[in-house]
Amino acid sequence: MGKGQDFSAEEIEFLVQCFMKGLSNKDIREEIQEETGLPPRSARSVGKIRKIYEAVKEAYEQKFYEAAKEKLEGHLREMAEKAIEGEAGLNIRQAIDIVEHMARGLRPIYDEKTGEISYETWLEF
């Protein structure tokens, strides 16, 4: 390749695949000749494309991390608000009440219309 000649889309795609495999610049130069039949690039040229790849990869990972962090923080905030409002406490209290009734041999019956729970004997001690 002539000095300063641009990389083709095929070369860039091949280099990115090699970077993703963790190959060194030296190994990549050998792979280019063996796999593609394209003329070799200098280590410096391959290094320039690697720097661009690493910068894009880092930016993408940072964006992904920030999005995941925002989503997790929002979920935790919502859970905390529900706990403060008493929704979580109510559910825990209901669960404890059901378990206590079941320990006494009573089976819970949930009324979907009213949301009320009643109990009937199902075990005799």
PyMOL commands that set and color helices and strands:
alter all, ss='L'
color gray80, all
select helices_A, chain A and resi 9-21+25-36+43-85+87-103
alter helices_A, ss='H'
color red, helices_A
select strands_A, chain A and resi 106-110+117-121
alter strands_A, ss='S'
color yellow, strands_A
deselect
rebuild
show_as cartoon
